[in-house]
């Protein structure tokens, strides 16, 4: 073939190829989008020009354009607080000052019939996906997952988050704060990372992976990288999260000012531990000496005066198992009032820090076109301190209740990093005014009714109004996508999607008289069951939430209550006896809905569900009896570490030290419970922290001489197979010679912590005992460490 004919042939082929790839023109106003489509991500953009033999006879090159969000799509800020009662903050009549919430309420609207799922992981999964919590795999908190589809603790790929949908439609996204939606056994440095925030639609993550965190010594991650331990005495997590939120917004504004952003800010407050700066705690001294009964009366009066609840709303009764304030002893009153003072300071502190973020947003050029959802709690206030309160919430999760006389010697330490303190159950009930019950209780509004503030200045100018349409946390995702002009996809990243069950409430924002967008909704948590339909609510309680030790239960014979919510705002008047037919219809509806929504099978077990071994949960350390660590390994989550609970074990370490050496050899847990094996002024020490209730220590009589040594700890468990939390004998050996022994009366049965780790060669969390100050790096050379579990 001659050269001229060859060139003609080549050009013809190139022209055909170019025409075949041209496709539709870009959708007007959305560069990078070739056509509206319901399958994400959008197909990669290909070159559409004519290609010649060289660049000289080809059309101009074009780089693929980034997908752009719809024109005028708003920025979105979603704020979600933790463990907050409806009557807690001043914005809804409560006794905890919240001037920044009040300011936002004057700018936007207050939703007084907004609902959550009654616990944190579940609400968060429902919020992120727009699906009911069981459909999103999160029927309970991740730590008590059972493995059934509704209770895996894993957000499935067929329920993509609104963040992933927005990211694939041209938004930049961030998640700052609490992540309680990754399985605990997937939170180590080895992942897998499929269910971490960066793979749930968020470009940037800064926060913590557990259900709770010490406010002064959190275990933090930036994206998938663990961060060094905080050591400053004036460090507080709420401040840090606000700082990082503002820094991310500053970068977004500086680098891509024309691209809309979405931020999910999830502070740890006001979940236990209740911790706050000392000077802030002192501001509340004496403010709660009147007790919880008076607090409830005062709050309801303010709620009615503020128009937050209707005139004539009745105060629900205090449950019989919660004591009257006047029945308490002097010490009980003193301790309880102090715990509430700390809690109030904690709440005021987070209002201030979130307020800094809101203030910064106001300074941004497109602040008016920022849609803000401020959800004031992922459930009602927590009663997990038990009747008298506790110095350690983790004791509750292990089925152990502290008593007032045990806590009084430490009353001045409450609110510091030394304890994981939690106030009494009756205070939780009080800050849920005017409703019955608290967190975990999905059968009643105290567990599921939270205040929400919504603001979008560019669209709605109706500041200071109240909205009373029935809404649910699943409705937020649908509202965000509607506001952004983004259609709900049918497929995301190759997986067909279950429909979003939430409904947009933009119409409610615009018109206070708008029609209800949600006329039916089911609830379930720890077999506490509820169903709403056309103004009616039926509910069935399983167990009081302040008792973690649960016995047998029959959900088929458990009684149900019935309320007419459109006439009875506080759920105070049980109409079950008067309307048996209506109740029967509601109960049947609940069972039918439960079958459809993956709620079954029901499971009412308590603290034992925290045990990985008892429940057969995945564990990176499972199936082995020996664990060899040739080099120091730090920050290994408890769920991925050897399970030392309720069994005999030995820990052996090869060391080289100088005289009077100090430092941590091996630790698992922290101030909420766990073990520590370390050198202190040359002596070999082993300590078990029994849930901050007691500490048992054994030490060598003499300091270990400088040089190379083999150190061994041997724990001989007293309990029989199946017995948990028993004591045992602890022995210390240096080069094969016993140098100390002693008894451990009790051991932590189920969980050392929700947020502490296993460390070798240092202590990256809180200390198991205050004989040393963390991080307590090992002085000398630490060689191989071997953990051996005995059958």
ABEGO torsion letter per residue (X at the ends): XBAAAAAAAAAAAAAAAAAAAAEBBBBBGBBGBABBBABOBBBBBBBABBBBABAAABBBBBBBBBBBBBBGBBBBBBBBBBGBBAAABAAAGBABBBAAAAAAAAABBBBAABBBAGBAAAAAAAAAAGBBAAAAGBABBAAABAGBAAAAGBBBAABBBAAAAAAAAGBBBBBBEBBAABBAAAABAAOBAAABAAAAGBABBBEBABABBBAABBBBBBEABBBBBBABAABBAAAAAAAAAAAAAAAAAAABAABBBBBBBBBAOABOBBBBBAAAAAAABGAAAAEAAAAAAAAAAAAAAAGABBBGBBBBBBBAABBBAAABBAAAAAAAAAAAAAAAAAAAAAAAAAAAAAAAAAABAAAAABBBBBBBEABBBBAAAEAAEBABAAAAAAGBBBBAAAAAAAAAABGBAABBBBBBAAAAAAAAOABBEBBGBAABAAAABBBBBBBBAAABABBGBBBABBBBAAAAAAAAAAAAGBBBBABBGGBBBBBBABBBAAAAAABAABBBABABBBBBBGGBBBBBBGGBBBBBBABBAABABBBBBBAAABBBBBBBAAABAAGABBAAAABAAAAAAAAAAAAAAAAAAGAOBBBABBAAAABAAAAGBBBAABGBABBBBABBBBGBBAAABBBABGBBBBBBBBBBBBBGBBEBABBBEBAAEEBBBBBBGGBBBBBBBBGGABBBBBBBABBBBBEBBBBBBBBBBABBBGBBGBBEBBBBBBGGBBABBBBBABBBAABABAABBBBBGBBABBBABAABBOAGBBBEBBBBBBBBBBX
